[in-house]
Amino acid sequence: MLHYSSMFDMLDANVPRDNKARKMIERILFGRDALNIIACEDAERTRPESYRQWQARCLKAGFQQLPVDPAVLKETVHIKNSLYHKEFFAVEDHGWLLQGWKGRVLYAISKWKPDEIYDGQ
């Protein structure tokens, strides 16, 4: 639930409550997922996983994580600093580009490649 409270807090700080696009974002993008956490139990509930859990899963499956391109990170931070609220953040952490709000990671972006090239056989 902390993820969604951060998402709604971020909207409150940046988009007026009567904004039509905000209402659509709240209802379609955030509302459905938040409802899943509140209303569903056991097998019916979709359990979100952290980027660290995904990292372990990808490594175990034989993928190799590639580093964040320093130019991409620099441009992301520049755009964030120029255009967005001061509480947004964008940082690199062990091969992940983390984006978030008030210290809480909301999105983690990475790139991977198979350890061996798949040849279709």
Secondary structure, 3 states (H helix, E strand, C coil): CHHHHHHHHHHHHHCCCCCHHHHHHHHHHHHHHHHHHHHCCHHHCCCCCCHHHHHHHHHHCCEEEECCCHHHHHHHHHHHHHHCCCCEEEEEECCEEEEEECCEEEEEECEEEECCCCCCC
